[in-house]
Amino acid sequence: MTQTAQWIKRVVVSVLAGMGLCFFFGAASTAGYAQQTQEAIAQKVLRFHVVANSNSSYDQQVKRQVRDALLLQLKAIEKECSGKEEMIRQVEQETGLLQQTALEVLQKTAVSYGASIDVGVQDFPLKTYGNVTLPAGPYDAVTVKLGKAEGENFWCVLYPPLCRTEEGQEVLSEEELAHLLSQGEYSMITDKSGPAVFRLKIVDWWQEQWAGR
């Protein structure tokens, strides 16, 4: 190998190494900010999670019926609460009634499986609702599992009541979010084609790669 070729090789290796370091430290910095954003949001919201028994069309229909019946009760509870912590306490007190409602729906649909309802911290993946992307991480949540809980999920934000349905898809009220979050937090999770949300997705991918090692 000539001296010129060796020099070019060293330059290329140096450039690639520099790019790798920039990516590593950039990802680490973004991951830190993404975690701070997730933690700040998690302190302010209570999420709702319904897991279907399976992905069969009938089980998915049952999931939606249970979801709708429970949301009616949960929205009534929310109107009586002045904050997230009070909402959690009220839901914990009403868990028995909520489970009874779920079981009544299941009985009417003639399925052979039951339902469980839990209020606690749950790990959520990166989730996009319309133009809003909530970072992956632990959140307080009301979780409903139907039967084997092996089907597609329904995800929403229960408190504050940010969810609405548009064209069959769950979306979050951006106006309400703007009041709930700081400007930096709001910018980090809105506009799914924007650079901030792109960085969240890069962080999510990066964390998945390391988790698989």
NUDREN-58762 format. One record per atom (N, C-alpha, C): residue in one letter; x, y, z. Coordinates in steps of 0.001 Angstrom, whole numbers, plus 524288, in hexadecimal, padded with zeros to 5 digits. Layout:
AXYZ...
***
This chain:
M8035E7FB4E80000M800008000080000M8037C804DC80000T8025B8088E7FC8ET8057A80D487FC2BT8047F810CA800DDQ8080981494801A7Q807648183F805FDQ8026381B698055FT8011981CC380087T7FC4881FC27FF9AT7F77A81C9580124A7F771817A37FFB5A7F3018143E80107A7F2958138B806EAQ7F706812F280984Q7F6FD8126980F2EQ7F4E68175E811C7W7F69181BD680FADW7F4C3820DA811DAW7EEDE8216881134I7ECE18201080C85I7E73C8205B80B88I7E44881CB480F39K7E6738180A8101EK7E3EC814468139AK7E3988166581922R7E7F3818DD81AF4R7E7F381B0D82040R7E40981F79820BAV7E397822B781CB1V7DFDF8270881CBEV7DA4C824F781D04V7D9208210C819CDV7D3DD81ECD819B8V7D27A81C6681EFDV7D6338197F8213FV7D5498171282657V7D46881B3982A80S7D78581F6282A5AS7D6FC8239682E2FS7D1AE8264682DB1V7D02082749828D1V7CB19829D7827F1V7C6A28266A829E7L7C6DB821618289DL7C2B481DCE82A4FL7C29281D5783045A7C72D81D33832ABA7C76781CE48385EA7C51A821D683ACFG7C6678265E83878G7C44282B4883A71G7BE6082B82839E8M7BC74829A583578M7B6CA82984834B1M7B42E825E583899G7B6B28217A839A5G7B49581DCC83D71G7B4478202C842DCL7B86E822E684465L7B8738256D84988L7B44B829A7849E0C7B3C082CAF845A8C7AFB9830CF845A1C7AA5182E7484630F7A96982A1D84361F7A45582792843B3F7A3638257884929F7A7788230B84B72F7A6E9820BF850AEF7A59E824E7854B7F7A8C282916854CEF7A7DA82D26858B6F7A2D4830298579DG7A199830D585298G79CB08336D85142G7980683032852F9A7985382B148520FA7941A8279C853ABA7939C8278385995A798128277285C49A797F48275F861FFA7957F82C5C86422S796EF830D6861B6S794BD835D086370S78EDB836068626FT78D448344B85DBBT787BA8343D85C6AT784C48307585FE0A7873282BEE8610AA784A9828178646EA783AC82A5F869D3G7877B82D5E86BC7G786D282FCF870E3G78255833A9870E1Y781FB836D286CC1Y77DBC83AA186C6DY77880837E986BA3A77887833BA8687FA773B6830C78679FA771C682E6086CB8Q7756782C6B86FE5Q773E482A2B874E8Q7719882E5D87881Q7740F832E88789BQ772058373787BCEQ76C8A838BE87A06T76BC0838E7874D4T766A183A3D872BET7629A8361F8743EQ7641C83124873B7Q7608682CDF8751AQ75F0C82D2C87AD8E762DF82E1087E33E761D682E4D883D2E75E50832E88852DA75F23837488828DA75BDF83BE388391A7564083AE9881E8I755968387487D64I7504F8374887B85I74DBC8333287F01A750C182F3888085A74E9F82AF4883B4A74C8682CEA888E9Q74ECE8310E88B00Q74CF28333888FF1Q74790835B788F69K746178370088A97K7415783A13889C2K73CCC837018876FV73DC78324188590V7399F82F77882CEV7389D82A148852DL733D7828418846EL73241822EF885C2L7306782074880AFR732E181C3487F31R731A4819CA87A2ER72DCC8153F87ACDF72B5A813D78768CF7275E80FBB87672F728E880BBF87257H728C8806C9873D3H72AD0802A88707CH727197FE05870B6V724E97FC8086C46V721757F7F686BFDV723DA7F40C86834V724A97EF3D86A0FV727257EB2C866DEV723187E7028658FA7224A7E6208608CA71E657E24E85ED2A720457DCBA85FC2N71C907D92385FF4N71DE67D39F86098N721377D1AA85C14S71FC47D32C8574CS722AB7D18A852A1S721BE7D59084E59N723D37D47F849C2N7231C7D80B84558N71E947D667841CAS71B7D7D2A684380S716EB7D14484057S7133F7D5F98401AS710467D65883BE5S70CD67DADC83B44S708DF7DB2683FB4Y707127D69A84190Y7032E7D6AB845C3Y7059C7D88584AE3D70A4C7D69784C25D70CDF7D840850F9D70E2E7DE13850CDQ70F807E00B84C39Q7108A7E5A784BBFQ70B817E8C984C81Q707307E6B084A91Q702247E94684B61Q700B87E9458512EV701B87E4EB853D1V700AD7E49485974V704067E88885C65K708FA7E8FA85ADCK70C777ECCB85D50K70A2F7F24385CF2R7083E7F3B28586BR706167F8F4857B5R7012D7F9BD85B03Q6FE087F5AF85B93Q6F9547F62285ECCQ6FAC07F6D88648CV6FE8E7F3D18665BV700587F46886BC2V702AE7F9D386C87R705E97FB7E868E1R70855800B78691FR70435804F4869A0D70045804CB8664DD6FC41808DF86652D6F946808F986B7DA6F7F88045386D86A6F50C804138726FA6F84980632876F5L6FD50804D48770DL700B4806A787B48L701CA80C7A87AE0L7026A80E6E87618L70381813FF87577L6FF018175987772L6FA388157A876DFL6F5C781866878F7L6F6448190E87EE1Q6F7BE814CE88187Q6F86E815148872DQ6FD2481866888A9L70162817A3885D3L7063681A618871DL705B38204288631K702E4821CC88224K702218275E8811DK6FEBF829D68855BA6FB07826D088759A6F7CA828CA88BA6A6FB18829868908DI6FEBA825E98917BI7024682662895F1I705CA82B2489545E707CA82BE089088E70B708302F88F71E708FD8358089092K703EF8360B88F76K7015883B0D8904FK7012B83C9489612E701A5838B689987E70172839B789F23E706DB83A8E8A17DC70AEE83A3689E42C7104C83A768A047C712E283FA789EE4S71619841708A26CS718CC8466B8A19BS71E78845B589FF0G72046840D989F8EG725AD83FEE89E0AG7269D83A3489CF5K72B358391B89AD6K72C81833C18995DK72C868301489E0AE72EED831A88A254E72F5682E338A6DEE729F582CDF8A908E72679830AB8A915E7212782F9B8AADEE71E7782BD88A71FM71F7882C7F8A21CM71D378290189E34M71F058236889F2BI7240A822B78A040I7261681D7F8A148I7237781B1B8A60FR722FF81E318AA37R7208381C2F8AEF7R71AD981A988ADF5Q7180C81DCD8AB0BQ7129781CA38A9EFQ71205817B78A69DV71569817298A2C1V7152F8128489F67V7167A80D9F8A294E71A5D80E038A60BE71BAE8098C8A960E716FF807F68ACBBQ7142580BD18AEC3Q70F8D80AA98B1F7Q70B1C8084C8AEC3E70AEA809B48A9C3E706A3807E58A66CE7082D8032C8A314T70CBE800E18A40BT70E957FC968A0C3T70AA37F81F8A08FG708517F6D58A508G7047E7F29A8A52AG6FFDF7F3A58A19BL6FDD07F86F8A1C4L6F9637F9D889E6DL6FAF17F9EA898ADL6FFAD7FBBD897A0L701907FBCF8923DL702187F6418901EQ704247F2C889356Q704B47ED5D891A2Q6FF567EADD890D4Q6FBA47EC2D8942CQ6F6547EA2589388Q6F40A7EBE388E51T6F4F27F0CA88CF3T6F3177F2C5887E5T6F57F7EFBA88367A6FA9F7EED2883B7A6FD4F7EBE187F98A6FB167E66387F29L6FA2F7E3D988391L6F8257DE8088383L6F2957DE488815EE6EF7D7E24A88279E6EA297E27788063E6EA3A7E2D787A70V6EDDA7E5EB87862V6EE5D7E649872ABV6F0037E10587075L6F3B77DE73872FFL6F58E7D95F8711BL6F1337D55187133Q6EDF67D57B87532Q6E9967D1CA87582Q6E5BB7D2AB87111K6E4B47D79286FC7K6E1127D8C886B8BK6E3367D70786641T6E8627D709865BET6EABD7D578860C0T6EBA37CF9886074A6EA787CCE3864C5A6EAB27C726864EAA6F0287C4F08641BV6F41E7C7CA865C8V6F9697C5A286595V6FA747C2A786A9CS6FE517BF3986A72S6FF557BBD586EF3S703B37BDD887274Y706077C23F8711AY70A677C43187434Y708B87C8B5877B3G70C287CA0A87B5DG70B037CE2F87F17G70E2D7D31587E12A70E567D67188206A7111F7DB6B8818BA713B37DCB9886B8S718357DF4288668S71AD27E13188B15S71C0B7E6ED88A50I71BD97E9EA88E9BI71CF17EF8388E63I7210C7F0C889289D725167F382890E8D729557F4D489479D72AA37FAA3893FCV72BB87FD0E89862V72D77802818986EV733078028B89A8AG736B58043A89755G73C2180431898FBG73FAB8061F894A6V744BA805A989583V748948077B891B4V749668033B88D90Q74952804E3888AAQ74A0F8014488453Q74DC4803B288057D751138007987E05D7548D80250879E0D7519080295874BAF751DB8071387235F74F42807E686D37F75360808A5868F0P75260806A586448P755DD807C085FE8P754EC80D4285DD7L7584B80F0285A56L7575F813EC8578EL7521781386854D8K74EBF8176785593K74978817168536CK747F281C4C85106T7461281C1884C2CT7446A820D184968T73E81821068490AY73C578257684AB2Y736BC8268784A30Y7363682B3E84697G734CE82A5F841BAG7346482ECF83E28G739AA8317F83DA2N73A088367A83F2AN73EE98396983EC9N741F18398E843ECV7404D83659847AFV742DF8364484CCBV74578830F984DA2T74A658311284F41T74D4482C448505ET74F0382C558560BL74D0E8289C8591CL74EA18283885E95L7536C824AC85EFBP757768266F861D1P75C438235286244P75B4881E2486503A75E7981A46863BEA75E3B8153F8666FA76002815E886C0EG75DE68129E86F8AG75F8B812D5874FBG75B2B8115D878A4P75C1F8119987DBCP7581D8103388191P7542D8149E8826FY74F3B81329882ADY74AFF816DD883ABY747238146A88783D744A3817B088AB1D74029815DA88DB0D73BD681496889CEA739398101E88AB0A7355680E75886D7A7311580B2988951V72C7C80B64886E6V72843807B588804V7287C803A8883A1T729AF7FED888505T72A7C7FAC28811ET7262D7F6A788184V723B37F5A587D24V71F8B7F1BB87CDBV7216F7ED5287952K7217C7E88787B61K723147E3FE87851K71E6B7E062877ABL71D4B7DF0E872CBL718E77DBA28718FL71AEC7D63E8700AG719187D23F872D7G71AAF7CCEA8719AG7208B7CC29871C5K722BE7CA1986D82K7285D7C91686D2EK72B897CE0E86C44A728F37D24A86AFFA72B8B7D75D86A11A72FEB7D6DB8660DE72EAE7D470861A9E732907D3A085D89E7313F7D6AE85892G72D307D9EA858CCG72B937DCC785425G72D8D7E25A85405E72BF97E52F84FFDE72D947EA9F84F62E72B4D7EDF0853C6N72E2F7F20E8551BN72CD37F55885991N729D77FA37857F9F726FB7FC4285BB4F724E08019285B53F727EB804DF85F39W729FD8094F85D71W72D0A80CCA860CEW72A8081225860D5C72A96814B18654BC7288C819FA86589C72AA381CA986A6EV7299C821BA86ADFV72AE4824A386F9CV725D0825BB87270L725628238387719L7208B823D487A16L7201E828F187D18Y7249082A9A87F43Y7248C82F8D8822BY729928328F880FFP7291D8377287F92P7244B83A3787E3BP721908378B87990P71C858386D878CEP719B5835CA87490P71B428380686F41L71F6F835EF86D0FL721B18383586858L720198356186354C71DA2830DC863CAC71CA482DB585F27C7178A82F1185C71R717B882E9F85758R712F182EC48543BR713F682B6484F6BT70FCD829E284CC8T71047826728483ET70F4D8298384343E712F68290483F8FE7126282B7A83A72E713628275C83648E70F6A826508330EE70FD58227982EDCE7119C81D32830F9G70F7B81BBE8357CG710AB816A7837C4G715D18165783A93Q718CA81A9E83AC8Q71DE181AA683D5CQ71DAD81E0C8423BE7207D81C338464AE720BA81F4384B16E724C78239C84A79V7234B8285984BBDV726E382CC784B86V7268682FB8850B0L72A89832BF851D9L72A99835DA8569DL7297A83B8885556S726F183E33858E1S725C5843B885830S72AC9846DE858D9E72CB4849128548FE7318684C1D854CBE730C185124857F0E72C1785352857ADE72B008581A85AA5E72B6D8571586080E72932852B28624CE729878514F867D4E72F258502086961L731F484D7F865EBL7377184C3F8670AL73AAF8512E867ACA7398F8551386478A73C86859F6864BEA73BEF85C8C86A0FH7375985BEC86C74H7367C85E1D871B1H7390D85ABD875E1L7395B855AF874D7L73B4F851FB878B8L741408520487915L743EA852AE874A1L749948520A87460L74C6385741873BFS7517285724874EDS754B685BB1873CES7557685C1086DE8Q757648608B86C18Q758228613D8667FQ75BFF85D4B86455G7603985C3986751G764238587A8658FG761F9852F88653FE75EE98516686930E75C8884C3286939E758AE84BA0864BDY7559D84FB9863F1Y751AE84F9285FCCY7544D84F1885A6DS758788520D859A2S75B35851DF85499S75DA384C87853A7M75F42849FD857E2M761E8844F68576DM75E4D840AF8556FI7592E8411985671I755BA83CB38553CI751B983DD3850FET751A68429B84EE0T74DDA843DB84ACET7506C8442A8457BD74D1F843EB84178D74EDA8440483C03D7521683F3383AD5K74F6F83AEC83960K75207835DC838C7K75627835D083481S75617839AC830FCS75A1B839E282CF0S75E8B83D9282E62G75E3283FF483303G76218843BE834A1G767058413F836C9P76B3B8445883747P7703F8423283910P770258403C83EA7A76D22842BC84218A76D0F841078478FA76ABB83B948480CV7665083AAD84571V763E0835878459BV7675B83186842E7F76A008332183EB3F76DB282F9B83C1EF771F082DEB83FEFR773C98318D8432BR777C7830338470CR7759082C6184B09L770A282D0784C99L76E31829528502FL76E32823DE84DD4K76D0A82381848D2K76CD881E6A84644K7725781C13845D1I7763981F62844E3I77BA381D7F844C3I77D2581B5D84A1FV77BC281E3584E3AV77CF181C6E8538EV77A3781743854A5D77549816C785307D77264811F2853DBD7750F80D6C85110W776C180E5284C39W7798580A4684945W77EA7808E484BF5W7818780CE784DB2W7869080C1A85045W785E5808CB85530Q781E3809FE85842Q780FD8072885D15Q77F648017B85BF5E77C78800A0857C4E77AF27FB558565CE77FB67F81A854D9Q7836B7FA9585214Q7881D7F7BC85085Q78B4B7F6098553FW78BF17F9A085905W78EF27F85885DB5W78C037F46A8611AA786DB7F4BF86128A783DA7F1158645FA7844E7EB8B86251G785387EB1685D2CG785AF7E5F685AD1G78B057E37A85B55R78EB87E66F85D87R794077E45685E07R794907E0D8862D3
***
